[in-house]
Amino acid sequence: MSTETPEQILATADAEITAADRELRDLEARVIADDTEVTPEAIEQARGRRYFAGLRHQAAEKKAAKLRQEQQAAERAAAVAEAQRILSEVTDDDLAAAEAAAGEAMMRLRAVVRARNDAQERARSVLEACAALEPHNPPIGHQRGTPLAAAPQLGYGWRNGSPILWVDGQAMPRLDEDRVMDRARKHPGQADQEQADRQQEAARVRIIERDVALYRADRAAFEQLPAHRRKPALDSLGVDWDAYTEQRERGQLRQAQEV
């Protein structure tokens, strides 16, 4: 591919035509001015050079057009190659493997949920089978002023005909498999939101720090900030907002009266 650009090729051809036109005009002007040194042969030769320059310009246009096509083809090839390289960074196989891994992780989570529920049921069965342990059943109705019996740290009981396992004084509910797995599915979005919240809080803190620095360095400039910027900065400095506002209003009133 040529090292010249299409614009350079055409510029060279244009310059040749311009030079040939100028030469022919100058010779014609000299003839009209009665310059006897200009011969007919010189005029014909100048016209020939102008004609030849026109032909060369046509050739330059074709060369420039071909060069543009070659450059565009090279740009297309480079763009396609770069796009293919980028796509190769994460392939469909990578996606399938990650999806399979996530599916296996969800299956493990489901197995743990089921195993946890099974462990609770078996633990309750052991407690219920022990004759030395009394069940602890929540009262259906409670009379005000009557103390409630403390729930056991580890025990069993019944509520409306449904079995209860008490752990650390609390009724241990059976895990909802779908709810637990749904929480896991929503975890990436929740993590993203928490990260966004942290970034937003960090940005808010940076603004307060800048406003505090302005308060210390240039009180007049600080006073030009809107109230929603001044108040957090003053709060961080321990300045009472109400007292500050009252003092500021008195100062503005005095200035207005002086004017």
N, C-alpha and C positions, 0 to 999 in steps of 0.2 A: 504494500500500500504506500502511496506517495506520502512524503513527509510534508508536502505543501497542503494547505487547507484550500477548500473550494474558493473561499474568498480571496486568497492570495493568487490563485490561478487566474481568476477573473480580473483581479486588479492589474495583473501584468498585461493581460490582453487589452484591457481598457487603455492602459498607458501607451501601448503600441499604436492603437487607433488614434489616440489623442495626438501623439507625436507625428503620425502620418498626416493627419488632418492639418496640423499646424504647418508642416513643411509644404503641403500643397497650397494652402492659403497664402503662405509667404511668397511662394514662387508666382502664383497668380497675381498677387498684389504688385510684385515687382514688374511683371509684364505690363500691367495696367499703368504703372508709373513710368513706362517707357524705358525699362532697364533692358538694354539690348544684349546684355550678357546671358540672359535666361534663354535657353534654346527650347524648341519644341520637344526635343528628346528628353530634356530635364523635366518638363511638365508631364510627359507620358510616363517617365520613370517614377515620378512622385505619385501619379495616379495608380500605377501598378503596385507601388508599395502600400498605398491605402487599400487597394483591393485585396492585396495579400494579407494585410493586417485584419481586414474583415473576415477573411477565411480562417485566419488563425484564431480570431475571436469565437467563431462558430465551433472550432475544434476545442477551444478552451471551455466553452459552455458544456459540450459533451463530456469532456474530461472531468469538469467540476461535478456534473450530474452523476457520473459513474462513481466518482470519489465519495459523494454524499451517500449514495446507495451502499457502498462498501462500509463507510463509517456507521451508517444506521444498522447494517447487518451485524457489524462487530458489536455495537451497543446492545442490539437485541440478544446476541449470543451471550454477552457478558451478563445482562440482566437475567436471562434464563438460567445461566450457570449459577449466579448468586442466589436466585430464588430456590434452585434445587439444593444448593448447599445449606441454605437456611432450613428448608424442609427436612433435610437429612439429620438436623440436630435432634429432632424429636420425631420418630417415625410412628407409623401405625402399630408396629410391633411393640414399641415402647409403651404406647397407650394401652394396648391389649394386656401387656404384662402388668402395668400399674393397676388397671381395672381388675385383673384377676387377683392381684395381691390385696386390693381393697375388699374384693368379694370374700377372699379367704379370711381377712381380718374380721369382717362382719360375721362370718360363720363362727369364728372363734369367740367373738363377743356374744353371739347367741348361745353358744355352748356354755359359756361362763354364766350367763343369766339363768339358763335352765339348771345348771349345776348348783347355783346359789339357791334357787327356789327349792330344789330337791333337798339341799342340805338343811334349809329351814324346816321343811316338812319332816325330815328324819329326826332333826334335833327336837322338834316339838313332840314327835311320837315317843322319843326316849323319855322326855319329861312327863308326858301324860301316863306312860306305863309305870312310872315310879309311884308306888303306893304312899311313899313318905312325903310326896309333894301334893299340896292342895291347889286346885285351879284358882286363878284370879280372874273373875269375870267383872267387867265394868258394870256398874249399876245402871239399870234401865232408867230409873228416875232417881233424882238426888234431892233430898230435902235441904233447903238453905240453912246454913249454920251447922250442918252435920259434917264432920270431917270425912274426907274420902280416904279409903284405905290406900296406902302406898303401893304402887305397882312393883312387882319383884324385879330384881336386876336380871334374872333369867328365870322364866317360868312360862306357863301356858294358861289358856283359858278359852272362853267362848264369848262371842258377841253376836247377838241375834242369830244364833245357830251356826255361826261361822267360826272356825278355829282361829285362835290368836296365839302368836309366839311373842312373849315379852323379852326384850333385850335392853338392858340399861334403863329399865323403867318405862320404856316406850314400846308400843305395839309395833312389831316389825311387819310391814306390809309385804305382800307377795310382789315381786318385781314384775312390772308390765313389760314384756319382751319388746313389743312394738315401740313403746315409748322410749326405752333405753336405746334401741337401735336408731330411732329417729333423732335422738340427741346426738348420737355419733355422726349421723349423716349431716347434721347441721353444724357440726363442730368447725369445719373450715370457714364457713361464713361467719360464725361467731368470733373465731380467732381474727379474721380480717377486720371485723368491726371493732374488736378490742384494740387492735393495732392502730386503726384509724383514730380511735378515741385517744389513745396515748399520744399520737402525733399531734392531734388537735390541742390537747392539754399542754404539750411541750411548746407549741406555737404560742398559746395564750400566755404561758409563763415568760417566754422570750419578750413578748410585747410589754408585759408588766415590768420586766427588768429594764427595758429600754426607756419606758416612761418614768421609772424611778430615777434612772440616771439623768434624764432630762430635768426632772424636778430638782435634783441636787445641783445641776450645772446651769440651768437657765430657767428660772422660775416663771419669767414672762412667757416664754415659749410653752412651758407646761400648761399655763393657764389658757392657752389657745386650744388645747385638746378638748374633745367632747367629754361630757360627764362620764359616759360609760368607759372611757379610758382613764380619766383621772381617779375615779373612785377605787378601782382595784389597786392602782399604784399606791394611793394613800392608805388603803387598808393594809397593804403589805408592810408599810412603814409604821403602822400603829397610830396613824392620825385619825382622829374622830371625824367622820364625814359630816355629821350634822354641825359640829362646831366650825369645821373648815368652811362649810357652805355659808353659814351665818356670817362669819368673818369676811368672806369674799363678797357677799352681798352688801355688807356695810361699806367695804372699800369702794365698790362700784358706785354706791349711792354718794359717797363723799366726792368721788371724781365727777359725777354728774352735777353735783351742786357747785363745785368749783368752776366748772365750765359755764 
